[in-house]
């Protein structure tokens, strides 16, 4: 399953542009007074301005499995990486065979770079904005993650992520290429103390050559 595009809200287009274009170096596909769209690897990241919006999203980008340390170095003069309880900035997801780092964008969204070692996506050379491979995760807040997961499976032929322990509080739909992270309201976004909130999100997925459009 691949995430072709996500469309989310921002309350400040200029802050969004400053972060994703000026700081991270992503290419702008479209830009007008009310929206801005970036190329993020093979995925498209679109923000629509809503001055009254006062919440955050959580989403992740896949990076080459062998370049986590290079990504950390690249981030050092751009963002403050979130420091964990053990004073490290790296989370090891043993069941997922992956390592992640977390940080915020200029709008307060919780972002993640994740190196998934079950993917054959190693690269050589310097890490830069072109090393961002795709949007690999988007958080969806719902009262019953398992119920929504089963609905998506039935309606669209998707599947639970086999390497995740899917529960009524937390579930994942998809695979290492793309995941919908389903969580209950007010569950803190790891590794922060920020409670999750349900926010308008539009997603275009590609699954077994089928294009799926979802609105939450």
N, C-alpha and C positions, 0 to 999 in steps of 0.2 A: 504494500500500500504506500502510495506516495502523496504527499501534500503539495498540490500544484499551486494553491493560493490561499492566503487567509486575508480577510478584510476585518479590521478592528477599528476602534475609535481612539481618537486623541483629542485633548482639549487645547492643543497648541501645535499647529502644523510646523511653525518655525523651529521649535525645539526638536521636533521629530526630524526635520530636515538637517538640523545641525548635527544630530547624533549619527544618523544612518548614512548621510552623504559626506559631511565634512569630517567626521571623526572615524567612521568605519569604512568609508570609501565605497559604499554600495551605489550602483548605477541607478539613476532616476529614469523610470520608464514614462511616467506621466506626472504632471504637477499643475494644479490649479489652486484657486483660492480655498477650496473646500476639501481637497484630497491630495495625497501624494503616494506614488507607487514605486517600489524599489524592486530590483532584481537581486534575489538572495540565492546565489547558486542556481539550481534548477527550479527554484520556487519563486513565487511573487508575493511580496509583502505590501499590502495596501492599508493606509490609514485614512480615515474619514474624520474631518474635524467636527466636534460637538463641544461648544464652549462650556456646556453644563456638565460634561462628563467628569466624574470624580472617582475613578477607580483605576485598577491596573489589570493587566493581563500577564499570564506566564506562557512563554513559548521558548523553544529550544532550536538550535541549529546543529546539524551534524558537521563535524570537522574530521579531517583525516585521522584514522585510528592511531597513527604513529606520531602525531604532532601536538599532543596536549601541552607539553612543556614549551614548545615554540609558540603556541597560542597564549600561554600565560605570559611569556615575555612580550608578545605583541600587545597584549592588553595593558601592560603596566603603566604606560604613559597616557592611556585613554580612559580607563575606568578603574574604580576600586573594586577588586574582587572580594566577594563575601568570604569572610574568615569563619571557619567552622569552630565547634567547641574544642576540637583537638588542636586548634591554631593552624591547621592546614587550610588551603583553599580548594583542595581536590576531594571530591566525593567518589568513593568506589562503590558502584552498584554490582555486587558480586553476582547476583542471580541474572542480571542483565549483561554481564561481562562488559561493563562500560565504566568510564571515568568522566566526571563532569566538573566544570567550574561555573560559578554563578556571579551575576552582576546586574546592575540596573541601567536602563537607558535614561535619557533626559526627561522622560515623562513619568518615570518611576516604575515602568514595567520590569518584571523580573525575567531576565534573559539567562540562557544557559548555552554553553558550548559543550557538546557531548561527543566523546570519542568512543565509538562502538567497535569492539574488537572482533565481533563476528562478521563485520562487513569487510570486504576486500577493497578498501578505499585509501590505502596508504599513498602518500605523495612524498616526493623529494623536493628540496629547495626551501626557500624562505616562506614562512607563514605570512599571509596578508589577506586582504578582503576577498581575493579570488579563492582562498582556501575554505571559505564558507560554502559548504556543499549544497545544502538545502534546509528548508524548515523541517525539522524532524519531529517536533511535538507542539501541540497547542492544548492548553488547559481549558476544559469545559466543566462548568460548575452545575451540578444537578442534584436534586434531592435523593435520587436513588441511582447511583452509578451502574449497578448491575442491571437494573431494569432498562435504563437507557441503552446500555451495551447490548443487551439481548434484542432490543427494538432495532438497533442499527444492524445487527447480524441478520435479523429476519427480513428487514426491508431492503437492505443493500448488499447482502452477501459478504459482510465484513466478518472479522473474527477477533476474539480476545487475544491479546499478546500472550503467547504460551510461556514466556519466561517471567511473567508477573503473577503474583498471588492476588487474584481479583476478588474483591470483597464488596460489601454494601457501602463502604466508605471510600474506596479507591479502586479504580479499574482502568485498564488500558486496552484500547482497541487498535489493532494494526500489527506492525512489526518494526524491525530496526530501521527501515527506510522512512516510516512515518507512523506516528502514534497520536491518537486522541487520548488525552489524559483526563479521565472522568473522576471528579472529586465532589464530595458533599460541601454545601455552603458552610462557611466559617472555618473549614479545615485550613490550618496555616499552610501557605505555600512553602515547601521545603526549599532552602534551609532557613527561612525567615520566620518572624512572628506575625506576618501579614496574613489576615484571614482572607480566604478566597471569596469572591463575589461573582454572581452570574452577570456577565456582560454581553452585549450584542456581538455576535461573531458569525461571519460567513466563511465557509470553507469549501474549496474545491479539491476533491480527492481523485486519484486515479488508482483503481483496484482491478487487477486482472483485465486491463485495457478498457474498463468501464469508467466513465466520468460520473462522479457523484457530487451533487451540490447540496450542502447542508447549511441550515440557518439555526442558530441558537440564540 
